[in-house]
Structure formats: structure tokens, C-alpha cells
Amino acid sequence: MDAVEAVVTQIQGLSSSAGDLTRLHTILKQAEESLHSESVRLFSALDQLDPSKHSLGFLYILEACSSGPVTKERASTLVLAISRFISSCAAEQIRLAPEKFISVCKRFKDQVLLLEAPIRGVAPMLTAIRKLQVSSEYLTTLHPEFLLLCLQAKSYKTGLSVLHDDISEVDQPRDLFLYCYYGGMICIGQKHFRKSLELLHNVVTAPMSTVNAIAVEAYKKYILVFLILHGHFSTNLPKYTSSVAQRNLKNFCSPYIELANSYGTGKITELEAYVQANREKFESDNNLGLVNQVVSSMYKRNIQRLTQTYLTLSLQDIANTVQLNSAKEAEMHVLQMIQDGEIFATINQKDGMVRFHEDPEQYKSCEMIEHIDSSIQRIMMLSRKLTAMDEHISCDPLYLAKAGRERPRFDLDDYESVPQKFNI
């Protein structure tokens, strides 16, 4: 019996109980070098294994088969094999060797991109995340890979499925940076600007010892999304932002800060001129589409200001005030804003007049009460979680040792002398 047949036989015989799997894991780790040397022959051996029953052994063989350079022809075969394995493998077995599973999934991502078919990797990668996760609060190394595939495939809605989880456990800081950055881009694609701003904010304000490229790119998009959502921008970051980010991010994003300053004037012609002058810069950053949305948002912002002053206004007056080309263009903007719930108004097509209304929401419907109640429950749950995490960290020996080293020491001379007698 040669080495390949021996390994397959051991996998088939030691995949039933927890004790057998532990023993098998030890055998596979010892045989890892020989598996890689036999990677060409190993692929055919997969036909003798059931990925749902022999998941651990199947994983080791699949990892060996997918190592090294892969041609397009071989990539097509491997993508199919890995996809089927992810779908049927047992979570409790692959969690015994998470680093192997992550390695196979990352190679799977590389192969579907090599085949220029990112959509083929979206569903399997989401399944891989759920099987690797011990809870929905755990951020795996596969989260950024999944979101990147969603971006490449323009499958934004699928990407949103992991962005609603409240993440509280992270292994590698880079995973969090990429998860929030890619997640922010997916939310931009769906025009969920509020969620996008939250994710990009997490990147910009996350602890960092040196400025990294992910934070710089996130800050550029953060400025643009902030302008679209709020209509203004300040370079003052929250106090909990690292000093490195507060000092240096602005230096890498000066064209975007100048764009925000131009936006603040409220003059659409100046803003459009600035965008045109810096078009190449925004295009090279792949942010031109988002910049154009910023320009469009200024028209909306100026129309919203009119609702605070007038009860009725003609479409032509709106076009003249906000510097649109025609009453028809003004009508299109107003209709879109009504549809998006940004203003409340009715248009009289006969005389071309717009009547602005108050917000009709009375906050007393059953749906609104349920929404408010669910929001309160979520905030209470997050509060309890933060309290528990704070208590855990305050008792952590490593944290206490570090806090003790950083706390200034006092000598007896630093204290005032205690009087021996008190005069009453």
C-alpha cells in the first residue's frame, strides 16, 4: 500500500468519533509534507471520500491539491470541487483545522477571480463563513474575501447579509479594516449611506500605530458620504481617534477636503468647476461616481432649504434658485426627492407649482412603535454587552500589567506632609 492509499484508508477509518478525529488530525499534520509532494495524484483520491463524513481528511487533501500555481483549466476543476466541499462539509470537523479551511477558501476566491467569474464564489464563501463562525459576532478572515467577491460581482444585496451582524470578536486588525471598508463600498452601491458612513467611520477611528492605505482610502470615501448625508464636513475627528490618524489622514486627502470646503459655500458652479479641475485625481481613486453624487446632492440640499422658507413655489423658480437648466430638470429632482422621502410635496402639473408639506409621520402607528421598540431592545442588548466586555477587560492580567506600567509612579515627596496636631 503506497502513501496516498494509506492516508485515504486512515481518513475513512478515523472520521466517526471525536477521539478518532483528534488522532486523525495528528496523523494528517505529520503527513502534510508528503501530501504536498503527491498533490497531483491526490486529486483523484478525493473520489473515494465523502466530504460530509470525511471533512477533515478531505480538507487536508484539497488544501494540498490547490497549493502552488494553478492554470485556468485546473482552476475550473478546483472551483467546482471546493464549492461542493464547502457546501457539504461538517462544521465541527473543519473547525479542527481552521487555518487549512481559510487557506482553501482564499485560494477558491483567487481561482474564481482568475476565471473572471466572481459570482461563482459569492454563495459558497457565505456558506464557508457561517460554518467557520462560532457565533454571528465573530469576524472571520473570510468576511473581507466574501465582501470583495460581492463587490466584484456587483452582488451588493448578498453582501448586506453579513453587514447587519454586531461584530464584537476580531482576530486580526486588518480583517476589521477591510471588512468595514468593503462593507462601506457595498452600502454605497445600495445607497445605504447611513450604514456606509458608520462602517467607514470605524475604519478611520480604529486604533492604528501608523497610517495605512485602507484608512486613507476609507477617509476619502468617508468625506464624500458625509457630504451626501449631512451636507457639510468638519476635519475634526472624535477624541477616541488615534493621534496618528488625526495628524496624518488630512495630508493624504487634501483634494477631498478642498471639495468639502467648496461644497460648504453652497455655490454649485464653483463646486462643478472644482470637480472638473480635479477630475483625473478623483477618477484615478475610483471615486468619480461618488463625487458626482456629491454634486447632485447639493441640488437636493438647496431644494430642501427652499422647503424651510416657502409653502409654494413654481418649478421655474426652483430651477433658477438652485441653478438647474430648466423647469423639467427641477421637476425630475423634486419627484425623485419625494420618492426617496427627502421632502414632502405635491406638484400641480397644470400650473407647474410645487406645494411643500410637513412630515406626515405622527410616530403613533403600530409599525413605528414596533420599530422604536426593537431599536430600544437592541441598544439595551449592546449596552449589556459593552458592560460585560468592560468588566472582562478590567480584570485581564495583560491589561492590568500594561495599565500599571503606564501609570505614573509617586514618591513619598510627592505627597503633602500629614500634620501631627490639629488646632480646633
C-alpha positions as CSV (number, residue, x, y, z in Angstrom):
1,M,0.0,0.0,0.0
2,D,1.5,3.3,-1.1
3,A,1.4,6.6,1.0
4,V,-1.7,8.0,-0.8
5,E,-3.7,4.8,-0.3
6,A,-2.6,4.6,3.3
7,V,-3.8,8.2,4.1
8,V,-7.1,7.6,2.4
9,T,-7.6,4.4,4.4
10,Q,-6.9,6.2,7.7
11,I,-9.3,9.0,6.7
12,Q,-12.0,6.5,6.0
13,G,-11.4,4.7,9.3
14,L,-10.9,7.6,11.7
15,S,-13.7,10.1,10.9
16,S,-16.5,8.8,13.1
17,S,-15.9,9.9,16.7
18,A,-14.3,12.9,18.3
19,G,-11.4,10.7,19.6
20,D,-10.8,9.3,16.2
21,L,-10.8,12.8,14.6
22,T,-8.2,14.0,17.1
23,R,-6.0,11.1,16.2
24,L,-6.6,11.6,12.5
25,H,-5.7,15.3,12.8
26,T,-2.3,14.3,14.4
27,I,-1.6,11.8,11.5
28,L,-2.6,14.4,8.8
29,K,-0.3,17.1,10.3
30,Q,2.6,14.6,10.3
31,A,1.8,13.6,6.7
32,E,1.4,17.1,5.5
33,E,4.8,17.3,3.7
34,S,4.2,14.0,1.8
35,L,0.7,15.1,0.9
36,H,2.0,18.2,-0.8
37,S,4.6,16.2,-2.7
38,E,1.8,13.9,-4.0
39,S,-0.6,16.7,-4.8
40,V,-1.0,15.6,-8.5
41,R,-2.1,12.1,-7.6
42,L,-4.2,13.2,-4.6
43,F,-6.9,14.8,-6.5
44,S,-8.2,11.5,-7.9
45,A,-8.2,10.1,-4.3
46,L,-11.0,12.6,-3.4
47,D,-13.5,10.4,-5.3
48,Q,-13.0,7.8,-2.5
49,L,-14.0,10.2,0.2
50,D,-17.4,11.6,1.3
51,P,-16.9,15.4,2.1
52,S,-19.8,15.3,4.6
53,K,-18.3,12.3,6.5
54,H,-14.6,12.7,5.9
55,S,-14.5,16.5,6.0
56,L,-11.2,16.9,7.9
57,G,-9.3,14.5,5.7
58,F,-10.9,15.8,2.6
59,L,-9.8,19.3,3.7
60,Y,-6.2,18.3,4.0
61,I,-6.1,16.7,0.6
62,L,-7.9,19.6,-1.0
63,E,-5.5,22.0,0.5
64,A,-2.6,20.1,-0.9
65,C,-4.2,19.8,-4.3
66,S,-4.8,23.5,-4.5
67,S,-1.3,24.6,-3.5
68,G,1.1,26.0,-6.0
69,P,0.4,27.7,-9.4
70,V,-2.9,27.0,-11.0
71,T,-3.8,27.3,-14.7
72,K,-7.2,28.4,-15.8
73,E,-8.1,24.9,-16.9
74,R,-7.2,23.4,-13.5
75,A,-8.8,26.4,-11.7
76,S,-12.1,25.5,-13.3
77,T,-11.9,21.9,-11.9
78,L,-10.8,23.1,-8.4
79,V,-13.5,25.7,-8.1
80,L,-16.1,23.0,-8.7
81,A,-14.5,20.7,-6.2
82,I,-14.0,23.3,-3.5
83,S,-17.6,24.7,-4.0
84,R,-19.1,21.2,-3.4
85,F,-16.8,20.6,-0.4
86,I,-17.8,23.9,1.3
87,S,-21.5,23.1,0.7
88,S,-21.4,19.6,2.3
89,C,-18.5,19.6,4.8
90,A,-19.2,19.2,8.5
91,A,-18.6,22.4,10.5
92,E,-17.4,20.6,13.6
93,Q,-14.6,18.9,11.6
94,I,-13.3,21.8,9.6
95,R,-13.1,23.9,12.8
96,L,-10.4,21.5,14.0
97,A,-8.2,22.9,11.3
98,P,-9.5,26.5,10.6
99,E,-6.2,27.7,9.1
100,K,-6.5,25.0,6.4
101,F,-10.1,25.8,5.7
102,I,-9.3,29.5,5.4
103,S,-6.4,28.8,3.1
104,V,-8.6,26.7,0.8
105,C,-11.3,29.3,0.7
106,K,-8.8,32.1,-0.1
107,R,-7.4,30.1,-3.0
108,F,-11.0,29.4,-4.1
109,K,-11.5,33.2,-4.2
110,D,-8.3,33.7,-6.2
111,Q,-9.4,31.0,-8.7
112,V,-12.9,32.4,-9.4
113,L,-11.3,35.8,-10.0
114,L,-8.8,34.1,-12.3
115,L,-11.7,32.7,-14.2
116,E,-13.3,36.2,-14.2
117,A,-16.4,34.7,-12.6
118,P,-16.6,36.2,-9.1
119,I,-20.4,35.5,-8.9
120,R,-19.5,31.7,-8.6
121,G,-17.7,32.4,-5.4
122,V,-20.3,34.5,-3.6
123,A,-22.7,31.8,-2.3
124,P,-20.0,29.3,-1.3
125,M,-18.0,31.9,0.5
126,L,-21.0,33.0,2.5
127,T,-21.6,29.3,3.5
128,A,-17.9,29.0,4.4
129,I,-18.3,32.0,6.8
130,R,-21.3,30.6,8.5
131,K,-19.6,27.2,9.0
132,L,-16.4,28.7,10.3
133,Q,-18.2,31.2,12.7
134,V,-18.8,30.1,16.3
135,S,-21.3,33.0,16.6
136,S,-22.6,35.8,14.4
137,E,-20.5,38.2,16.5
138,Y,-17.2,36.7,15.4
139,L,-15.4,38.3,12.4
140,T,-13.6,35.7,10.4
141,T,-10.7,36.2,8.0
142,L,-13.1,35.2,5.2
143,H,-15.5,38.1,5.7
144,P,-13.4,40.6,3.7
145,E,-12.8,37.9,1.0
146,F,-16.6,37.4,0.7
147,L,-17.3,41.2,0.5
148,L,-14.6,41.6,-2.1
149,L,-16.3,38.9,-4.3
150,C,-19.7,40.7,-3.8
151,L,-18.1,43.9,-5.0
152,Q,-16.5,42.3,-8.0
153,A,-19.8,40.5,-8.9
154,K,-21.9,43.6,-8.0
155,S,-23.9,41.3,-5.7
156,Y,-24.5,44.1,-3.2
157,K,-27.7,42.7,-1.6
158,T,-25.9,39.4,-0.7
159,G,-23.1,41.4,0.8
160,L,-25.5,43.2,3.1
161,S,-26.4,39.9,4.7
162,V,-23.2,39.9,6.9
163,L,-23.1,43.7,7.5
164,H,-26.1,43.7,9.8
165,D,-24.3,41.4,12.4
166,D,-23.0,43.2,15.5
167,I,-19.3,42.2,15.5
168,S,-17.5,42.1,18.8
169,E,-14.8,39.5,18.3
170,V,-11.9,40.1,15.9
171,D,-8.7,38.1,15.4
172,Q,-6.7,40.4,13.1
173,P,-7.0,44.2,12.8
174,R,-6.5,44.0,9.1
175,D,-9.7,41.9,8.8
176,L,-11.7,44.6,10.6
177,F,-10.2,47.4,8.4
178,L,-11.1,45.5,5.1
179,Y,-14.5,44.3,6.4
180,C,-15.6,47.9,7.2
181,Y,-14.0,49.3,4.0
182,Y,-15.5,46.8,1.6
183,G,-18.8,46.9,3.6
184,G,-18.9,50.7,3.2
185,M,-18.5,50.4,-0.5
186,I,-21.3,47.8,-0.7
187,C,-23.6,50.1,1.2
188,I,-22.7,53.0,-1.2
189,G,-23.6,50.7,-4.1
190,Q,-27.1,50.2,-2.5
191,K,-27.3,53.9,-1.5
192,H,-27.4,53.0,2.2
193,F,-25.3,56.0,3.1
194,R,-26.0,56.0,6.8
195,K,-24.7,52.4,7.2
196,S,-21.8,53.2,4.9
197,L,-20.8,56.2,7.0
198,E,-20.9,54.0,10.1
199,L,-18.6,51.4,8.6
200,L,-16.1,53.9,7.1
201,H,-16.1,55.8,10.4
202,N,-15.0,52.5,12.1
203,V,-12.0,52.4,9.7
204,V,-11.0,56.0,10.2
205,T,-11.3,55.9,14.0
206,A,-9.9,52.4,14.6
207,P,-6.6,52.2,16.7
208,M,-3.6,52.3,14.4
209,S,0.1,52.9,15.1
210,T,0.9,54.0,11.6
211,V,-1.4,55.3,8.8
212,N,-2.3,52.5,6.4
213,A,-3.6,52.6,2.9
214,I,-7.0,51.2,3.8
215,A,-7.6,54.0,6.3
216,V,-6.6,56.6,3.7
217,E,-9.0,55.3,1.0
218,A,-11.7,54.9,3.6
219,Y,-11.2,58.6,4.7
220,K,-11.7,59.8,1.1
221,K,-15.0,58.0,0.8
222,Y,-15.9,59.0,4.4
223,I,-15.7,62.7,3.4
224,L,-17.8,62.1,0.3
225,V,-20.5,60.1,2.0
226,F,-20.6,62.6,4.9
227,L,-21.3,65.4,2.4
228,I,-24.1,63.4,0.7
229,L,-25.7,62.5,4.0
230,H,-25.3,65.7,6.1
231,G,-24.4,68.5,3.6
232,H,-21.3,69.6,5.5
233,F,-18.0,68.3,6.7
234,S,-15.5,69.0,9.5
235,T,-12.0,67.6,9.7
236,N,-12.2,67.3,13.5
237,L,-12.4,63.6,14.3
238,P,-13.7,62.2,17.6
239,K,-11.4,62.2,20.6
240,Y,-11.1,58.4,20.6
241,T,-9.5,58.5,17.1
242,S,-5.8,57.6,17.2
243,S,-3.4,60.5,17.3
244,V,-1.7,59.1,14.1
245,A,-4.9,59.3,12.2
246,Q,-5.8,62.8,13.5
247,R,-2.4,64.1,12.5
248,N,-1.9,62.5,9.1
249,L,-5.1,61.5,7.3
250,K,-5.8,65.0,6.2
251,N,-2.4,65.2,4.5
252,F,-3.3,62.3,2.2
253,C,-6.8,63.6,1.3
254,S,-6.3,67.3,0.6
255,P,-8.3,67.3,-2.7
256,Y,-11.3,65.8,-0.9
257,I,-11.1,68.3,2.0
258,E,-11.0,71.1,-0.6
259,L,-14.0,69.6,-2.2
260,A,-15.8,69.7,1.1
261,N,-14.8,73.4,1.6
262,S,-16.2,74.2,-1.9
263,Y,-19.4,72.3,-1.0
264,G,-19.8,74.4,2.1
265,T,-20.2,77.6,0.1
266,G,-23.4,76.3,-1.5
267,K,-22.4,77.6,-4.9
268,I,-23.0,74.8,-7.4
269,T,-20.9,76.5,-10.2
270,E,-17.8,76.7,-8.0
271,L,-18.3,73.0,-6.9
272,E,-18.7,71.8,-10.5
273,A,-15.6,73.8,-11.6
274,Y,-13.5,72.3,-8.8
275,V,-14.7,68.7,-9.7
276,Q,-13.8,69.3,-13.4
277,A,-10.3,70.7,-12.5
278,N,-9.6,67.6,-10.3
279,R,-11.4,65.1,-12.4
280,E,-8.3,62.9,-13.1
281,K,-7.5,62.7,-9.4
282,F,-11.0,61.5,-8.5
283,E,-11.1,59.1,-11.4
284,S,-7.7,57.5,-10.5
285,D,-9.1,57.0,-7.0
286,N,-12.2,55.3,-8.5
287,N,-14.3,57.9,-6.7
288,L,-15.6,60.0,-9.6
289,G,-19.0,58.4,-9.5
290,L,-19.3,59.1,-5.8
291,V,-18.1,62.7,-6.4
292,N,-20.8,63.2,-9.0
293,Q,-23.4,62.0,-6.4
294,V,-21.9,64.7,-4.0
295,V,-22.6,67.4,-6.7
296,S,-26.1,66.0,-7.3
297,S,-26.7,66.1,-3.5
298,M,-26.0,69.9,-3.5
299,Y,-29.0,70.4,-5.8
300,K,-31.1,68.4,-3.4
301,R,-29.7,70.2,-0.4
302,N,-30.6,73.6,-1.9
303,I,-34.1,72.4,-2.7
304,Q,-34.5,71.2,0.9
305,R,-33.6,74.7,2.1
306,L,-36.5,76.1,0.0
307,T,-38.9,73.9,1.9
308,Q,-38.0,75.8,5.1
309,T,-38.8,79.2,3.5
310,Y,-41.7,78.7,1.1
311,L,-45.0,76.9,1.1
312,T,-45.5,77.0,-2.7
313,L,-43.0,77.7,-5.4
314,S,-43.0,77.3,-9.2
315,L,-40.7,74.7,-10.9
316,Q,-39.1,77.5,-12.9
317,D,-38.3,79.4,-9.7
318,I,-36.8,76.3,-8.2
319,A,-34.7,75.8,-11.3
320,N,-33.5,79.4,-11.2
321,T,-32.7,79.4,-7.4
322,V,-30.7,76.1,-7.4
323,Q,-29.1,76.8,-10.8
324,L,-30.8,73.9,-12.7
325,N,-31.1,74.2,-16.5
326,S,-34.9,74.0,-16.8
327,A,-38.2,73.6,-15.0
328,K,-38.3,70.0,-16.4
329,E,-35.0,69.2,-14.7
330,A,-36.3,70.8,-11.5
331,E,-39.4,68.6,-11.7
332,M,-37.2,65.4,-12.0
333,H,-35.2,66.4,-8.9
334,V,-38.3,67.2,-6.9
335,L,-40.1,63.9,-7.9
336,Q,-37.0,61.9,-7.0
337,M,-36.7,63.6,-3.6
338,I,-40.4,62.9,-2.9
339,Q,-40.0,59.3,-3.9
340,D,-36.9,59.0,-1.6
341,G,-38.8,60.6,1.3
342,E,-36.3,63.5,1.4
343,I,-39.1,66.2,1.1
344,F,-42.9,66.1,1.3
345,A,-44.6,67.9,-1.5
346,T,-47.1,67.7,-4.4
347,I,-46.6,69.0,-7.9
348,N,-49.5,70.6,-9.8
349,Q,-48.7,69.7,-13.4
350,K,-51.3,72.2,-14.8
351,D,-49.6,75.4,-13.5
352,G,-46.2,74.0,-12.7
353,M,-46.4,74.8,-9.0
354,V,-44.9,72.8,-6.1
355,R,-46.7,72.8,-2.7
356,F,-44.5,71.8,0.2
357,H,-46.0,69.8,3.2
358,E,-45.0,68.9,6.7
359,D,-43.7,65.4,7.6
360,P,-46.9,63.3,7.8
361,E,-45.3,60.8,10.2
362,Q,-47.1,61.0,13.5
363,Y,-45.0,58.3,15.2
364,K,-48.0,56.5,16.6
365,S,-48.6,53.7,14.1
366,C,-48.1,50.1,15.1
367,E,-45.2,49.7,12.6
368,M,-43.4,52.7,14.0
369,I,-44.0,51.6,17.6
370,E,-42.6,48.2,16.8
371,H,-39.6,49.8,15.1
372,I,-38.8,52.0,18.1
373,D,-39.2,49.1,20.5
374,S,-36.9,46.9,18.5
375,S,-34.3,49.7,18.4
376,I,-34.5,50.2,22.2
377,Q,-34.1,46.4,22.7
378,R,-31.1,46.3,20.5
379,I,-29.5,49.3,22.3
380,M,-30.1,47.7,25.7
381,M,-28.5,44.5,24.5
382,L,-25.5,46.3,23.2
383,S,-25.2,48.2,26.5
384,R,-25.2,45.0,28.5
385,K,-22.6,43.5,26.1
386,L,-20.3,46.6,26.5
387,T,-20.6,46.4,30.3
388,A,-19.6,42.8,30.2
389,M,-16.7,43.4,27.9
390,D,-15.5,46.3,30.1
391,E,-15.7,44.1,33.2
392,H,-13.7,41.4,31.4
393,I,-11.0,43.8,30.2
394,S,-10.7,45.5,33.6
395,C,-9.9,42.0,35.1
396,D,-7.5,41.0,32.3
397,P,-3.9,40.4,33.7
398,L,-2.3,41.7,30.5
399,Y,-4.3,44.9,30.5
400,L,-3.7,45.5,34.2
401,A,0.0,45.0,33.7
402,K,0.1,47.4,30.8
403,A,-2.0,50.0,32.7
404,G,0.3,49.6,35.7
405,R,3.4,50.3,33.6
406,E,1.9,53.4,32.0
407,R,0.5,54.9,35.3
408,P,2.9,57.5,36.7
409,R,4.7,56.5,39.9
410,F,4.6,58.7,43.0
411,D,7.3,59.0,45.7
412,L,6.7,60.0,49.3
413,D,8.0,63.5,48.5
414,D,5.0,64.0,46.1
415,Y,2.5,63.9,49.0
416,E,2.0,66.7,51.4
417,S,3.2,66.0,54.9
418,V,0.5,64.9,57.4
419,P,0.1,67.4,60.3
420,Q,0.8,65.9,63.8
421,K,-1.6,68.1,65.6
422,F,-4.9,69.7,64.7
423,N,-6.0,73.0,66.1
424,I,-9.7,73.1,66.7
